[in-house]
Amino acid sequence: MIKHALSVTRDGDFAQWYQTVVAEADMAEESGVRGCMVIRPWGYGIWERIQRLLDDRIKATGHENCYFPLFIPLSYFEKEAEHVDGFAKEMAVVTHHRLVADGKGGLVPDPEAKLEEPLVVRPTSETVIGTAFARWVQSWRDLPVLINQWANVVRWEMRTRMFLRTAEFLWQEGHTAHASADEAREEMQRMLEVYRSFAEDDLALPVIAGEKPENERFPGAVATYSIEAMMQDGKALQAGTSHFLGTNFAHAQGIRFQNAEGELEFANTTSWGVSTRMIGGIIMVHGDDDGLRVPPKIAPWQIVIVPMLRDQPEDEAIVDYCRGLQGELAKLSALGEPVRALLDLKQAKAANKRWGWVKKGAPIVIEVGGRDVAGGNVSVLRRDRLYREDGKLDSRVIARDDFVGAAAALLEEIQSGLHAEARARLEANITRVDDWAGVEAMFVESAAKPGWADVAWSRPTGAALDQVVERLKALKLTIRNAPVDQGATDGACIFTGTPAVERVLIGRAY
Amino acid sequence: MIKHALSVTRDGDFAQWYQTVVAEADMAEESGVRGCMVIRPWGYGIWERIQRLLDDRIKATGHENCYFPLFIPLSYFEKEAEHVDGFAKEMAVVTHHRLVADGKGGLVPDPEAKLEEPLVVRPTSETVIGTAFARWVQSWRDLPVLINQWANVVRWEMRTRMFLRTAEFLWQEGHTAHASADEAREEMQRMLEVYRSFAEDDLALPVIAGEKPENERFPGAVATYSIEAMMQDGKALQAGTSHFLGTNFAHAQGIRFQNAEGELEFANTTSWGVSTRMIGGIIMVHGDDDGLRVPPKIAPWQIVIVPMLRDQPEDEAIVDYCRGLQGELAKLSALGEPVRALLDLKQAKAANKRWGWVKKGAPIVIEVGGRDVAGGNVSVLRRDRLYREDGKLDSRVIARDDFVGAAAALLEEIQSGLHAEARARLEANITRVDDWAGVEAMFVESAAKPGWADVAWSRPTGAALDQVVERLKALKLTIRNAPVDQGATDGACIFTGTPAVERVLIGRAY
């Protein structure tokens, strides 16, 4: 039996396994500030890769980056009733702008420095960006406005979990204004597709893109679409959302323009976002019992070279050999970019370094000892195939030149292999279910990893939808989305028995 | 006489000119939130270039990026008395985590959701990062810790000015911990040099690196160094700082390690930062009466192609020609990177577009009309040499191939030309002054752009320093820094008459 690097397995306790990977892979840690985490170098390095690759896609679709204030006056929120209802319960509020000594050696907010109007720490920026749009847009010629921002936001969550749900998180939020509802809907779909292809191609994260049901819409939206990823415990993670806001926010913020006929119209707006939550999804989709496996496209370091040093004179030759190797690898190009190769010269035992990089999930770890130098070889460890069939570590001695010649292709193979593995698991764990009894059977208490049910429904609204939501809630289920990629639907709604209009995915979720 | 693009000149009203450039170059605008600005696409694009280039330098010197919480519990601040004294007067304080209806259609902070311990919105992160360092550092083997963070910070300034002084601003803050004071001082110097060379080489911003006097130290620091740039009105802008914190924060946060001999020691720490303030400096150093001039290395677009369209069938050929040109330029490399060329296809008059790009300061604007297409030419406008001697716009018709062949060298010439111009101005406006009467004469009320005085002093401390500071304050002057690059000093201190130990620069400042 294989002795894995982590003290807990996915099958043993998935939640505990997740926390262990977050810690052991140097991703993040508790900060001491309630609900806020410290994102450590390896975790932040992955976020930087996500930023770089997604930002390129956002710019390629014509959007420009801006920066808007962290603080939003209360009055901005009051204008959009649904929106404020959705967020009021979890907003951090700044009320003072100065501290003063409390006379007991401590500090308190200075009562003399109370703000006239409290400021909310942005939970999302529709209101403050909409206010800017109202200034920017006068004529149809000013449209569309296509803006994105990379920022931190705060939602005061009661139960937090690293990356998945934190009081402060990092994200990008796109905001656009258009001359017509059709154009705005097109934009919403375009960005949904940007997210889908980014997740699949860059993160090796298979997702289902689709429309959220009415009860799961973003507060103030006319339609909300999402990409949903399946974790290894079968639960869903909403990994990105794209909203069509109609003219709701334009009415609240006064975004109006003169159309070509000289009439005043309200603009149609959209918003869309992806956050550090995505990193939680990467861990739960690609991790294994030895830690994280980072897809090469987003790995801060794709190839890590560990010299096996022994405090001997021959160490120098080993380090020289490794430097030469690093230089050769850095000249290569894989997955459309220069290869990122690190020479790990930290003061630590080579075996600890090796397992450190395995737990972090560097795609390829190269070990170089005196014997490798003498033979012109390297010892190669692929993170996606760590063990041989007999359970021993699959470290292979390869001629250095052969490895360098094959390295780019190997990284591409690892990227596509991780994707194929996750894609197969997603598909294997979506079950077509024909009636409510089938759903109940699938999600009985004892089911280990039930995955998602794919069911037909009639898209009920109002009270009828509330009933559906309640029935699902009793089984801890939610409707994830109605996939955009689906054929015609026939048969009956599993909830109401009336003719079905579309298929939706049902599952447990993070 | 030249008719310039802006309604106000630098000589006419420098402060008003600055605000005009910020607005007309599409850099930033008031947000409606007190003291906070909206950074618009061109301004944010320059910030993105700054981030990219400075981040490369920070990583090349061995630092890794992390992310720490926005909120800092009050108790973290109370531990370092000088530090909290320095910042308590300008901290935004979060006291509630929920809003509730006020019964009059509005919202108020929910009294039921008052935080037990108020949270400060970070004005700087020594305390929260130091707390993490205390967890990370146990042994000398864990040192040095070399961390950087890109983040927003808030300092509640009473008088704000776009980029130069805003309640919220963006910056990077580096934080490091070391086994010895010498090592930490070396780090402080290393990062000062990173800032100096970054400013000179990437921003074309000549600066003087040196040590701040005791009264200008960062709250809690043992030594503070800065880079100081000279604006076109002769005032100084502190454009970056690097601090040696000794063991002050290590004591407050408990950053201790076991040294090689097994004894417990406190770590020595540093911090260093550069902010969006830098953009204000770029405007005030490189701008002219036609707007901003962006050095090519940090220009979001280095070459902008404006097709002269007339709603005629021939428009299509012009756009095709421009696309081809853009493709050729994008294949070039200048200043170590691929050339960034934009084809501006916005719906607007070509003349308005031209002047828009002039005001934004794109280094090269190419105009293409039907005649250019027919002749295989382009019309080239260099932002650094906009007018001919006779005051007419210096737009030159050049064979397309010749322009493409020369474009990379031209960008490099513009970069070094802007630097040389600013460097010459800095040097011409530093005046060696031998006594206090000379300082008074130099900074009389009527002096237009007095620049800086270079004087010898005895580096007084305590009450003697206070007296110096008061004398300077009466003339609205401050000591900027004691340049690191200076020879031996002789003569007497201009303030005390005692033997001088170093030379310092004195000037008015932003």
Interface residues (C-beta under 8 A of the other chain):
Chain A: E29 S31 G32 V33 C36 M37 V38 I39 R40 P41 Y44 G45 W47 E48 E64 N65 C66 Y67 F68 P69 L70 F71 I72 P73 L74 S75 F77 E78 V84 A88 K89 E90 M91 A92 V93 V94 T95 H96 H97 R98 L99 V100 G105 G106 L107 V108 P109 P118 L119 V120 V121 V128 T131 A132 R135 R141 I147 A151 N152 V154 W156 A167 E168 L170 Q347 A348
Chain B: E29 S31 G32 V33 C36 M37 V38 I39 R40 P41 Y44 G45 W47 E48 E64 N65 C66 Y67 F68 P69 L70 F71 I72 P73 L74 S75 F77 E78 V84 A88 K89 E90 M91 A92 V93 V94 T95 H96 H97 R98 L99 V100 G105 G106 L107 V108 P109 P118 L119 V120 V121 V128 T131 A132 R135 R141 I147 A151 N152 V154 W156 A167 E168 L170 Q347 A348
